[in-house]
Amino acid sequence: MNPVREGVQTINKLADALNRHDFIRRFDQEGEPQAGMLAHSLVDLDGSFRKISNELLPILIRQAADENAAKQTLWAIGEELRHIIYHLKSTAFFQYLETDR
């Protein structure tokens, strides 16, 4: 099956399940159900975690002695972390994680 299609199906299945819960629906806004946003964020987060763990960290371990390669890989890890932070900040359910409030 097509990976994009699988991702969409996973998001839709998770969103349908999450949408059954009042503690998720209470974050809904006009035209923006939180269950769908949360499901999409979680699937994207999973992709970022896997990329760091399965791709970037092994590259960093192999090439850590090479300054330029280490720097490039750390920048790539940083961009994945930026993506993770974006999803945590943009998902209403996870707003309780904000420490600077």
Contacts in CASP RR format, 6 or more apart in sequence:
PFRMAT RR
TARGET T0000
AUTHOR 0000-0000-0000
METHOD contacts of the structure
MODEL  1
MNPVREGVQTINKLADALNRHDFIRRFDQEGEPQAGMLAHSLVDLDGSFR
KISNELLPILIRQAADENAAKQTLWAIGEELRHIIYHLKSTAFFQYLETD
R
7 43 0 8 1.000
10 39 0 8 1.000
10 43 0 8 1.000
11 36 0 8 1.000
11 39 0 8 1.000
11 40 0 8 1.000
11 43 0 8 1.000
12 39 0 8 1.000
14 36 0 8 1.000
14 39 0 8 1.000
14 42 0 8 1.000
14 43 0 8 1.000
15 33 0 8 1.000
15 35 0 8 1.000
15 36 0 8 1.000
15 38 0 8 1.000
15 39 0 8 1.000
15 40 0 8 1.000
16 35 0 8 1.000
18 24 0 8 1.000
18 34 0 8 1.000
18 35 0 8 1.000
18 36 0 8 1.000
18 38 0 8 1.000
18 39 0 8 1.000
19 25 0 8 1.000
19 33 0 8 1.000
19 35 0 8 1.000
19 36 0 8 1.000
21 35 0 8 1.000
24 34 0 8 1.000
24 35 0 8 1.000
24 38 0 8 1.000
24 93 0 8 1.000
25 33 0 8 1.000
25 34 0 8 1.000
25 35 0 8 1.000
26 34 0 8 1.000
27 34 0 8 1.000
27 92 0 8 1.000
27 93 0 8 1.000
28 34 0 8 1.000
28 35 0 8 1.000
34 91 0 8 1.000
34 92 0 8 1.000
34 93 0 8 1.000
37 90 0 8 1.000
37 91 0 8 1.000
37 92 0 8 1.000
38 91 0 8 1.000
38 93 0 8 1.000
41 87 0 8 1.000
41 88 0 8 1.000
41 90 0 8 1.000
41 91 0 8 1.000
41 94 0 8 1.000
44 83 0 8 1.000
44 87 0 8 1.000
45 84 0 8 1.000
45 87 0 8 1.000
45 88 0 8 1.000
48 80 0 8 1.000
48 81 0 8 1.000
48 83 0 8 1.000
48 84 0 8 1.000
49 84 0 8 1.000
51 80 0 8 1.000
52 77 0 8 1.000
52 80 0 8 1.000
52 81 0 8 1.000
56 73 0 8 1.000
56 76 0 8 1.000
56 77 0 8 1.000
56 80 0 8 1.000
57 77 0 8 1.000
59 69 0 8 1.000
59 73 0 8 1.000
60 70 0 8 1.000
60 73 0 8 1.000
60 74 0 8 1.000
60 77 0 8 1.000
63 69 0 8 1.000
63 70 0 8 1.000
63 73 0 8 1.000
64 70 0 8 1.000
88 94 0 8 1.000
88 97 0 8 1.000
89 95 0 8 1.000
89 98 0 8 1.000
END
